[in-house]
Amino acid sequence: MEQRDGERGIQIDGLWNDWKEMGRRNGSNFSDKDAAMRERLLKKRMNNTSQIAIVGANICQIESLDYEIVETELFKQDWRSGNRVQELQYLLLKWTLALLVGLGTGLVGCFNNLAVENIAGFKLLLTSNFMLKDKYYQAFATLAGCNMLLAIAAAVLCAYIAPSAACSGIPEVKAYLNVVDAHSMLAPTTLFVKVFGCILGVSAGFVVGKEGPMVHTGACIASLLGQGGSRKYHLTWKWLRYIKNDRDRRDLITCGAAAGVAAAFRAPMGGVLFALEEVTSWWRSALLWLTFFTTAIVAVVLRAFIQFCQTGKCGLFGQGGLIMFDVNSSQATYGILDLLAVIFLGIVGGIFGSLYNFLVDKVLRTYTIINEQGPKVQVLIVVIVSLLTSCCSYGIPWLAKCTPCPIHTKHECPSLGGSGNYKNFQCRPGYYNDLASLFLNTSDDAIRNLFSHGTQNEFQLSTLLIFFVAIYCLGIITYGIAVPSGLFIPVILAGASYGRIVGTVVGSWSSLDAGLFSLLGAASFLGGTMRMTVSLCIILLELTNDLLMLPLMMLVLLVSKTVGDCFNMGVYEQIVRMKGLPYLADHGEPYMRSLVAKDVVSGPLITFSGVEKVGNVLHFLKTTGHHGFPIIDDRPFTDAPELVGLVLRSHLLVLLKGKTFSKTRAMIGSEILERFEANDFGKAGLGRGIKVEDLEITGEEMEMFVDLHPITNTSPYTVLETMSLAKTAVLFQELGLRHLCVVPKTHAVRLPLSQSRFRGTLVEIWLFSFLGSTKKRKKI
């Protein structure tokens, strides 16, 4: 089974029309309008076997990964010759790489926070100085000009160097860990642009966060370290051969994603649970230990960084360390009325979250069409959004009235410098502008202000309502432009705003502080958009250092997720499908139970004999894009057609490159076992393996024969043709397969079948799924 499009565009269209009709008969919610929109988004789709999807802001080809253990004769020979020392080397290498992933991600997280706080802090300090001198036009020019320059720099990096670095990157990581790969998804250029583009974009005042990009950054670091060495740069240490496969890279990239969450939120346990709940479909106890170790390293690095910055050597870096929001509840008790208010917050979060997902989907589709016009248009869109954001950040605070500073407060009022709870803005001494305290601050400081305890009357209801509407709308139109951008911070800001509104309204009879309602509002909006529960709960608890809120946090997340699921899917699942990344859910659709595997087969299937003519192999490698070919032995090697196994395209290319041929149709597996090692068939670094164009086969060699038995996987996963399609889909998804053979119920090997007849029974099948009115393809 391959995650690829069909052999020919005509065949794809015919199958799609048949399946569209079948979807209507089985009650699918497929929509012709949505299909048309999807085809417009992927209008560069070509009629070949390479599937097209959107990675970041770039349309590119994708293919599947080989997570299955390929048990060839070469693999078995290497496994039998192994010893305890090599096993210890493998374990030491893997844990060392996990250590390096944690160190690298932690250091990048420190660098991101340090750079953003200093750049944004310097910008806000300049603006504040002009405001204190009543030079309002100069203040706006400074704010808008700095934002514009930073935004253009981020957009140029994204549009011209690595379009795959745009947006958060979590959908791409989620797709990779579910057997989908693209060359630029985790490339070094993507890592470079992700780091510096994120710094520039967040510093430019966009309503975006650096948390989603940090997940992608951690995955890119893990991918770079997990390449298994490089012959180009003479990094060919013998130990590195152990990880030259997709399985071990998957484990490292899972650790990188978890480390990214830990670095972004300073939440090591939240990172482990995020990887388990959201991004990966393959989990085991050994991987749990590895991710836990990686996030623990990140936590140590961040703690050392915070202690260093407390000495005052980090410039304008904000106090409190990263985005750690200490929200200590003064009262741990709450009554029935408080629980009703929390349930109300969950309902509101589910409704607002599902609406947010719907609007983000529409905006992303629009941006995807616009981005087809080229990088100049992408930069122009970024400039327009930057100017709009600057106008909102500077212009909206003028709508607020000046409020007298509270008499008894532990915070400085009005605040001087780039951050603080009480921004002076245009007010006279002794007064502050509450809207400016939210808009003219970094996102972390704005969240800290909303979460602050003991500030019941700091923000007026009108201020909170205006801020919520502005952040809600700006977050929607900003996500999808050509800059690295995360969704966590905009969602937290919007949720904290309406949570504080509820806290202010019910403050007269509730025992909970307005800051705690703000925290619960952020949790409800996160649950309503991302549809995560356990990981979000732990992340927020680690963020706020308030374990007393655990029961209320669990309640509001459960309610918001339940309400949101009534309308649409989570935002990341929605984006994965919108981008065209094939992704199978962990359950089959109801209509699949009325179908069996043989109902969705397609052909013709390309097969090889165990000893095949070189010209035939080369011809089908050039004319098809299949990555797996069944091997069927016939006379004179067997009395009847017999399925030997499955051979991979990449292995065929390596074998043909070595030119171990024979002039007669004979089995020369012993020569191949002597000449090649299992390491020769390992996954090439960064996907740069041998291509068909690299082969130099002469006319004489085309007539020779090649023995495919030593490189054939003799134990491929197979299912009976009578297996239900739902069960087949679950098996395919849970095992992370790329290929799956469908065999007839009768014992075909006992029958004197010809190879042509055998091709009619052992076939590759297409697996379609109608989820959220979006089609996806899995080729079995």
N, C-alpha and C positions, 0 to 999 in steps of 0.2 A: 504494500500500500504506500503510495507516495502522496505528499501534500503538493500536488502539481495539477496544472490544468491538463486537458485531454490531449490526445495525439493530434488532433486537427480541430481548427475552429468550427468547421461544419459539424463535426461530431459533438463538440461542446454545445453548440446551439441546439442541435436536435435533442440531445439528452436533457438540456435545460428546459426545453419546451415540454417534454414528456414529464419531467419531474414537477414542473410548475402545475401541470394539470393534476398530477397525483397529489400534490400538496393541497390543492383545492378540495379534492375528493376526501382527503383525510382531515379536513378541518384546519389546515394550516392558515396562519394569518399573513401569508405572503401578499404583498401589494405590488402591482405593476408599476405604480408611481415610484415606490422605493427602489425597485429594480432599475428603473430608468435613471434615477438619481445616482445610483451606484455605478452604472455604466458610464455616466458622465464624469464621475470622479475618477474612474479608472479608464479614461478614454484612450490611453496609450497602450491598452492591452493588445498584445500581438498574438497571432495564431500559431503559437508553438507550445511546447510543453512547459515552459517556464511561467510560473504564476507571477502576477504583478500585484504589488501592494504599496501602500504609502508608509514610508519609514521616516519619522520626523515630518519634514515638509517636502520630502523627496519621493518620487515614484520610481521604484526599482524592482528588480526581479528577486524572488525569494525561492527558497527550496527547503526541504526537510533536513533534519539532523538524524544521525544514526546512533540512537541511544541503545539499540539492541547489541548484545554481545555476539559478535560474528564468529562462530565456532568453525573455523576452517582448519585444514590439516596443519597449516603453518602456525595458527594460533595454538592448537593442541600440542604441537611439538615444542613451542616456546614455553607453554605452561608446564609441560612435563619436565623440561630441563631447568625449571626454576628451583630456587632453594630458599631457605629461611632468611638468608642475608638479603636477597633481592626483595623479599616481602617487607622486611624492615626498611629497606631503602625506599620502597614505594610509600610506606606509611609516613616515614620521616619527610619525604618530599612533599606529600600532600599537606601535612600539618605545617610545614615551613611556608608553603605558598599561602595557606590560610592566614598565617601570621603576617606575611607581607601584605596580603589584601587588607587586613585590619589596620596595619600601620599606614599603608598608603591612603586608604579611605579616610582614616582619622586625620591625617595631616592635611589632606585636601579640604576636609570639613573645617578645620581650623583656619586654613588659608582663606577659604570662602567667607567665613564670618568676619575675620579680621579685615579683609579687603572691603567687604560691603559696608561694615560699620564705619570705616575710615573715609571711604569715598562719599557715601551718603551723608555721614556726619559733617564732613567738610562742606558739602553742598548746602546742607540745611543751616550750618553756622554762617555761611556767607549771606544766605537769604535773611536770616534772623538779624544780622548786623545792619543790613539795609533797612529792615523794618523798624529797628530801634531809632534809626536816623530819619524816619518818616520818608524814606526814598522808596515809595511803593512800586513805582514803575521799574526802577532798577532792580528791586527785589524779584519781581516777576520775570524780568529779562534774565536774571541770573539763574533762577530756578528752571525756567523753560529751556534756556540755552544749555545748561549742564545736562538736563534730562535728554535733550535732543542729541547732543554729542555722544553721550553714553549709549543711547538707543541706536544711533546709526552705527556705532562701532560694533555693537552686539549683532545687529542685523547683517552687516557686511560679513562678519565671521560666519554667520549661519547660512546666508544665501549663497556666498561664493566659495566657501571652503568646505563646510559640512552641513548640508541641509538636513541630514539625518539627526542633527543635534537639536532641532527645534522641538518645542513643546516639552512635556515632562520626561518622556522616555519610559515611563512605567508600562504603558501598553506594549512597547517593543520588548522590554525585558520579560514581561509576562508571556508574550508570544514565543520568545526564544526558549524559555524554560518549558514550553509546551511544543517543542519539536519544530519550530520555524526559525529559519536563519536568512539573513541578508548580508551581503558583503560589508556594507557600510554601517550596519546596526551597532557594532561594538568596536569599530575601527579606531586606531590611535588618533586620527584627525577628529573623529567624533568626540573622543575624550577631551582633546585640547579645547575644542570649541565649546563643549559642554561646561567646562570649568570656567573659562574666561568669559564666555557669553552669558553664563548665569550671573557672574559677578557684575558685569556691565548692565544686564537687564534689570536685576533687582535694585542696583544702585540708581538706575534711571528713574525710579519711582513707579514703575509699572506695578499693577495689582497682581503680582505673581509671587511665588515662593521659590526658595532654593531647595525644598525638601524632595520633590519629585526628581529634579535633575540630579540630586545627590544619589538617588537609587540607581539611576542610569550611569552615573560616574563610577559608583562602586562596582557595577557590573562590567564596565569597560576596563577598569583596573584589573579585575579578576580575569577577564578574557585575555588581556595583554600578558599577564603573568602565566596563564595557562596554555600558552601556545606550544609548549614542548620544545622550546629552543628555536634557533634560526641559523640556517646555514649561511645566509647572506651576511650576518653579523658575527659569524663564527661562535655562536652559542650552541654548541652541539655536545654538551655534557651528557655522558651516557645515561645518567639518572633521569634526564628529562624525557627519555623515550616512554617512560611509564604513563605519562599523562597525554600522549598524543592520540586522544580519542574524545569523542563527544560526551561520553558519560562523566569522565572526571572534570571536563570543562564545565559541564552543567552543574556539578557540585560546587565548583569554585565560584561560578557566576551567581548561584544561589547565596553563597556566603557574601559575595559582593553586594547583592541587593539588600540583604539584611544589614550589612555594615553601613550602607548608605542611609538607611532609616535611623540606625543608631547614631551616626554622625550628625544627621540633620536635626534630630529631636533630643539627642543625648538620652536615648531610650534603648539600651541593649536588649532587654527582654522583648520590648515592642518590636524591634527589628527581627528577632527570631520568629515571633508570631506572625508578623507581616509576611515574611517569606513563606511561612507555612500556610497561612489562610488565603493570601491574595495572589501570589505570583507563580507558585510552582504547583504542579499536579503530581509530582513524584517526591515521596518523603520516606525516610527510614531513620532508625535511631542513630546510625553512624553520622548521617548528615545533620541531625539535631545537635550532636556534640560538636561537629565542625563549625556550624553557624554560631553556636553559643560561644565557642572559643574566639571566633573572629570578632563578634560584637563586644566581647569582654576586652579585647585588645583596643578596640575603638574607644570604649569607655575610659580606659586608662590613659590613652593619648589625650582625649578631651579634658580629662581632669587635670593632667599636667599642664595643658595649655591654659586652662582657667586660672590655675594657681600662678602661672607666669604673668598673666595679664593683670592679676590683682596687685602686682608690684608697680603698675602704672607705665609699663613699657610697651603697651599695645596701642598707643596713640589715642584715637577717639573711640576705641572699642567700648561698647556700652557696659554698664555695671550689671552684675547678676549672672554673667556667663552664658554665652550662646543664647538660646531661647528658653531658658529655664524660668518658668513663671511660678513663683512660690505663692500658692493660694491656700492658706491655712484657714480652715473653717473654725470660727470661734465657738460654734455650737454643733455638736454631733447629733443632736436630736432633731427630729422633724415629725410633723403630724400628717393627718389625712389630707388637709388642705395643701400642704407642701407637695405631697405625692400627686395630687390632682394637677397642680401647677406643672410638675415635672412631666406628667403624661401629656398635658397640653403642649408643652415644649416639644415632646417627641412627635406628636401629630403634625405640628407646624413645621418641624424640621423635615419630616418625610414629604410633606406637600411641596415646600420650597425646594427641597433637594431634587425631587423628581422633575419639577419645572426647570431647575437649573440644568439638569442633565439633558432635557429636551432642547433647551435653547443652545447649550454648548454644542450639541450634535448638529444643529442647523447652522450655527456660525462656522464650525469646522468644515462642513461641507462647502459652504460659501468660500472660505479662505482657500480650500483645496483647489477649487475652480480658478480663483484669482491667481494663485501661485503658479498655475500653468503658464502664465504670461511671462515668467522669467524672474531673475533675481532683482532686477531694477524695480519691478512692481512690488515685490516682497519688501524691499527697503522702504518704498513709498508708503506702504500700509503701516509699517512700524513708525514712520515719522508722523503720520496722521494720528495714530493711537497715542503716541507720546505727547503730541501737542494737546490732544483732548484731555489726557490724564493731568498734564501740568495745569491746564485751565481749571479743571475741577479741584485739584489740590490747592490752588491758590485762590480761585474765585469763590468757591462755596463757603469757606470760612467767613467771608464778608456778610453772609446772611445771618450769622449768629450775633446775638447781643453780648456785650461784655458782662461778665459775671464777677461779683466781688469775691476775692480770695477767701476761703474758709478760715475762720479764726484759729481753730485747733486742727492743725494738719501736720503730719510728719514730713511732708514734701515741701520743697521750695516753691513759693508762689509769689509772682509769676516765675516760671522756669527760665533760666538763662542758659544759652548754648543750644546745641542741636537737638536735645531730647528732654523729656520731662512730662509730668502730668498736667502742668498748667502753663500753656503757651500764651505769651503776652499778645502776639500778633499786632493788631492795631490799637489795643486797649491801653489806657493810661495806667500808671503804676498802681498796684493794689488790685488790679482786675486781670481776668484771663479770658481767652476765647476757647470754649470747649471744643468747637469744631476744628480749630487749628491744632488742638492737642491730639486729634486723631489723624487729620490729613497731613499736617506738616511734621511727620515723624516717620521713622522707619517702621516697617510692618511689625517687627518684634516689639518695639516700644509702644505702638498703638495697641497691640494685644495685651501687653503688660498693663497699660492704662485701663483697658476694659475689664481685665481680670482683677484689678487692684481691690483690696479688701478695706472696708471702712470708709468708702467714698460714695455713699448712697446718693448724694445730691450733686456729685461732681458734674454729671452730664444731664442736660435737659432732655425730655422725651422727644422734642422736635429735633434736637441734635442727633440723637441716636437713630431716629427714623430716616433723616436725610443721609446720614452716613451709611446706613444699611442699604438704602436704595442705590446710592452711588457705587458702593463697593460691589454690590450684587451685579449691577449692569457692567461696570468696568471689568470685573473678573470674567464675565462672559465674553466680551468683545476682545479682551486681551489674549485669552488662551487660544492659541492657534496661529498667532503671528510668528514671524521668523526670528524668534529669540527663545532660548531655553527658559521654560516657565513651568512652575508647579501649581497644583490646584489646592494644596493643603492650606496655605496661608490665606488666600482669598476666601475660602470656605470658612476657616476659623474666624476671620474678621467679621464676615457677614453673620455667622451664627452667634458670635459673641455679642453683636449689636442687638439683635432681636431678643436674645436671652436677657440682656441687661434691661431692655424695655419691659419685659415681663417681670423681672425682678424689681424694677422701680414701681410698677403698677401695683404689685402685690406686697410691696414692702411693709405696708401698715399692719398686715396680719400674718405675714410669713416670718418664720424664725431663721430663714436662710438669708445670707447677705447678697446684695446685688451682684457682687463679683462672682459668687458661686453660681447664680443664675446665668451669668454671662458664660461661665465655663460649661454649664449644662446645655446652653444654647449652641455653643460651638460643637459640642458632642452630638447634639441632635442633627445639626446640619451636615456634619461629617458622615453620620450614619445614613442620612437621607440621600446623600450623593454617592458615597463610595460603597455602601452596603456591607461594610465590615463591622464586626462586633468585638470579638476577643482582642484582636491586635489594636484596634482603636482605643478600646478601654484601657489597656495597659500603657499605650503610648501617652494618652492624656494624663494618666495617673503619674507616670514618670516625669512628664512635663511639669506638672503642677505640684508634685510632692505632697499630695493630699489623699491619703488612703481612706480617710473617713467618708469620702464621696463615692466609694466603690459601689454600694447598692444603688444609689441614684444614677450613677453613670451607666450601670448595666441596664437599668430600667429604661432610661431615655434612649439608649442605643437600640434596644430591642424594639421599642415602639416605633422609632423613626425608620428603622430598616423594614419593619413589617408594612408600614404605611407606604414607603417608597416602592416596595416590591409590587404593590397593587397597580402601579402606573407604568413603570419601565424598569430596565435593568440598571446595574451600577454603572458609574461613569466610565470606569476603565474597560469593562466588558463592552460597553457601547462604542467606545473609541476603537477598540480592537477590531470590532466588526465593521465600523465605518471605514477604517483604513484598509480593509480587505485582507487582514491577516487571518489565515485559517486558524480556527480555534474550536475545539470540541469541548462541549460542556461535560461535566462529570456524570451526566445521566442522558439516556436516550429520550427522544421526543415520543409522545404518546403514539403518533401514527407509525413509528418504527416497529411497534410490537405486532402490527398486522403484516409486516414484510419479513422476508428472509434474505440471507446474503445473496442467493442466486438471482433474486429479483432485481438486483441493481448491478449486475455484471456488465462489463463492456469489453469489447475486443476490437481488433484481433490482438492476441498476446504475442510478444516476441520472445521466443525461447532459443536456447542454444543446446547443442549436444555436449556431452562431457568432454569430447575431443572435437573441436570445431575448427573449420577453415578460417585462417586469419582474415581473409578478405571478407567473409560474412560478418565476423565480429566488428571489423572496422566500418563496414557499410552501415550496420545498425547503430553503431555509436555516433556516426555522422548524421544519420537521417532521423534519429529519434532523440528525445531528451530523457528517456527512462533512466532511472538510477538503480534499478534492480531487474535482473533477468533470471527466470527459472532455468535450471539445468535439468534436462531430461535425457537419460541414457536410453539407447536402443541397441539393436543388434549392430555390431557383434559383441558388445560389452554385456548386454543383458538379453534374456529371451523375450522380454516384453517391455514396453515403455515404462520407465521407472523415474519417479521424481527424486533427483539426487539432492537438490537444495536450491539455493539462491545465490547468485554472484552479483557483487556491487559494481557499478560503473567505474568508480575510482580504482578498484582493484584490477579491473580489466585493463585500464589505461597503464597502470604500473607494470603489469605483466607484459603487455605489448611493447612498452618502452624497453623492457629488458631483452626482448627478442629471443626468448627460449622456445624455439620452434622445432618441429620435426617434419621431415619430408613425407612421412607416412602417417596414417591415422592410428597412432599408437599412444599409449599412456606412458608419459615420461615424467610422472610426478616426482620421482626421486631426484631427478636433475633439478627441478624447480625448488624442491626443499633444500637442496645443497646450495643453490645459488642465492636464494632470497631468505631474508629473515622476516619475522612478523613485524618488526619495526619499519620495514620498507613500505608496508601497506598502512601505516598510521596516518592519521588525519594531518594534512598539511597546515602549517601555521597561517592564520588569517585567511583560510580558504583558498590559498594560492597553490592548488595542486596541479597535476599534469592535465593539460587540455588535449583534446583530439588534434588540434592544430600542431601540437608539439611532436606528434608521432611522425617518424620518417620511415615509412614502409615501402620497400621496393616492389616491383611487379612480381619478381620471383618469390619474395616472401609472402605475397598475397595468396599464393597457391599452396603455401605450407599450412601445417596444422599446429594448434596450440592446445595443450592439456589444461582444462579449467578445473579439474577436480581438486588440486591443492588449495585453490582460493575460493572454493564454494562453501558457503555456510550450509552445513549438512543438517542443521536442526532449526530451520525457519519456523516461525509460528504459523500454524495452519488451523483452519476451522472448516467444519462441514458446511456444505451449501445450504443445509436446512436450519442453520443457526439463525435465530431472530436478528433482525438488523439492530435492534436496541442493544441486545447483548453483545453483538459484534462491535458496536460503537464504543461501549463501555470498556471492553477488552482492549481495543485499540488505543483509547485515551489513557487508561490507567497504566498500561505497560509502556507508553510512549513509543509506539511502533512507527516505523516508516513503511514497512512492507508487511502484508498479510496475505497468505495464499488461501484461496477458497477451493476446496477439493470436493469431488462428488461423494455422495453417500455410499455408493457401491465401491468396492475395492478395485479401483481402476487398474492397479498394478497386476491383478490376476487376469485381466482380460487382454487379449491380443489387439490392443488399440494401436492405430497408427498415430504418428506424432501430430498430424493435422487434426485428428479426432480428439486427441488429448488436449490440444489447445482450446477446444470448445468447452472443456470441463474445468481445467485448471486456468482460471482467468483472473485478470485484475478487475476489481470492482470499484465503482465510484460511489462514495458515500456522501450524500447531501443532507443538510440539516437546515430546517426552516426555523430559525430562532430570531425573534425580533424583526421579522420581515426581511431578514438578510440571509443570503445564501452563502454557504461555504463548502469547500470541496476537500475531500480526503480521498486519495487514490490508494486503493488496497491492492 
